[in-house]
Amino acid sequence: SEAYQLYLQGRFHWNKLQINEFEKAVVFFKQAIEKDPKFALAYSGLADTYTHFSTFGDFRTKDYSPQAKQAALKALELDPNLAEAHTSLAKVLFDYEYNFAGAEKSFKRAIEIDPNYATARQFYSELLSASSRHDESIREIMKAGELDPFSRAINVVMVRYLARAGRLDEALLQNKKLNELFPNEAFFHYWNS
C-alpha cells in the first residue's frame, strides 16, 4: 500500500510534463521500489520518466535511454502481463532505438492486455503519426481521449495529430476544447491568434 501511494505520487508529478516535476517523479518511483523491489508499476513509471527527460528538456537521449530501457525490462520481468510495462518498453524502442516494428508489437500487446490504458493508445498514436499512418493515429488518439478526456497530454497530441493529418477544422475545434480545459496554459493558445 505504501509503495503504491509513492507510485501514485510519482505519476502525479510525471503527468505535469515538466523537467522539475520529472525529477520529483523519479524520487517517488525510486522510493516505491525501495519499499517493494518487486513492484513492476514503479519500474514502468521510472522508465516513462527517463524517456521523457530528452523530450521535455535539454538532454541527449543517450543520457537517459539506458536507464529507461533497464527499468522497462525490469517491469516486464516482474510482470509480463502489465500493459504499462509493455508501453514503457515500446516507448523506449520507438524514441531511442527507432525500432518501429518492435515498438508497434509492444504497443499492440499493451492494448491487448488493457484496451482501456489511454497512455498506450496515446503513445501508439505517436508512432502511427510518425509513420504517416494518419487515420490509424487519429483513431488511437481519439480512443485515448475517450478513455482520459481530461489528460492535458492527450488533448495536446490530439490537436497536433489532427493538424498533421490535414484535418485542420477538427484540429481547430480540438484546440478550442483544449483552451477551455486548460485556460491558464499560454502555450495552447497559439492557434487562437
Salt bridges, closest charged atoms under 4 A:
GLU2 OE2 - LYS35 NZ 3.32
GLU21 OE1 - HIS13 ND1 2.51
GLU21 OE2 - LYS24 NZ 3.50
ASP48 OD2 - ARG11 NH2 2.78
ASP63 OD1 - ARG60 NH2 3.49
GLU77 OE2 - LYS74 NZ 3.45
ASP95 OD2 - LYS91 NZ 2.95
GLU97 OE2 - LYS69 NZ 2.80
GLU104 OE2 - LYS108 NZ 3.64
GLU104 OE2 - ARG133 NH2 2.89
GLU112 OE2 - ARG109 NH1 3.21
GLU126 OE1 - LYS91 NZ 2.86
GLU136 OE2 - ARG133 NE 2.92
GLU140 OE1 - ARG121 NH1 2.86
GLU146 OE1 - LYS143 NZ 3.84
GLU170 OE2 - ARG167 NE 2.81
GLU185 OE2 - ARG152 NH1 2.99
